[in-house]
Every structure is written in C-alpha cells, then in structure tokens.
Amino acid sequence: MLIVVSYDVRSDRRRTRLANTLEDFGQRVQYSVFECRLEAEALESLRRKVEKLIDPLEDSVRIYRLCLECDRQVQIQGMGKITEDPDVYVL
C-alpha cells in the first residue's frame, strides 16, 4: 500500500534521525514528506521506530494510508516522479 509520511520535528537531531529512518522505508518527495510502499508488517515496524524517535509533546508525525484507487490517481505537477514499488526492502 502507498503510505505518505509527513513530519514537523523541532529538534535538529531528532529530525535528522527520523529522516534517516524514513529513508529506509521509502522515498523523500518533499523536505519533510516521504512516500513509502509498505506491507502491513513494515508499516507497523515504521510506526514503532517513529514512536521511539520523536518527542510526542513537541513533534508531529502524520502517516496517511492511501487506498488503491487514490494511489492510481496521484498527480504530480512540476518536478518529481511517481514512487515505484521497490524490488527489495531494507528494514
């Protein structure tokens, strides 16, 4: 499934760690937005890792699950390309 993760993290250190972790799950499409193609187990792993990295009193991470029909209707204006389903996952 296509997952979109966006974040607003106050601490530079936590933000960098979060971004590095998200790079293991998907592709950065904006400064604080990642698109990931994940199965249910990988999504749960992502959630657990995010929970350990952020301060819930200061930071915000949003994880959006897009339905198959929504995935088919993704449009990009300007630079960028559709996030492909990778052949190999690194966890």
N, C-alpha and C positions, 0 to 999 in steps of 0.2 A: 504494500500500500504506500501511497505517497504521503509523506509527513512533512509539514513545514514547521520549523522551529524558529522562533524569534526571541530575542532577549534584550534586556536592559539591566546591565550589571554595573554597580557603582565602582567597585574596586578593580583597578587595572589588573592586578594579579589574578583575581577570580575570573575576570572577563577573558583573559588570555588562556587560562586553564580550561574554561568552558569551551572556547572556540577550538582549542586543540582537540578536546574530546569530541566535539561535534564533527570535526574533520574525519574522525574515524568512522562516522556513521553516514555521512552524506557530503554534499557539495555546498560550499558557500555561494549564495547567489546575490547577496547584498551584504553590507558590512556586518549587520547583526541578524542575518536571516540565512538559514540553511534549509535545503531541500534534501530529504532522505527517502530512499526506497527501502522499507523495512518490513520484515515479517513480525508477527506478534511478540516473539521472544526477544528479538533485537530491540523492539520498541520498549519493552519492559526493562531491558538492560540499560538503554539510554535514559529512561526515567530515573532509575536508581542512581546512575552516575551523576546526573544533573542535580539530584537531591543532595548528594554529598558535596558538590562543588559550590553551591550558592548559599547565600545568607537570606533566608526567607523573609527577614524583616527589612531588607534593603534592596533585594534583587527581584526581577520578574523574568520568568521564562514561560513562554506560551508554546504549546505543542498542539498543532492542528492536524487532524487526520482527514484527508480528502478522499471522498468516495471515488469509485472508478469513473463515474460519469464526470465528476469535477476534474479529475486528472486528465481526461480526454479533452477538456475544454480550456486547459491552461493556455493563455496567450501571452506572448512576450512582445513588448514594443521597445525598440531600441536594441542595445547590445544584450547578448545572452543567448542561451540555447536551452532547450528542454532537458531537464535532468534525466539521464538514462538509467536503467536498471543495471547495476554493475554485475559482471560475471562472478566476481569474488568479493566477499565481505570481510572486513578486518574488524575483529572485536577484541 
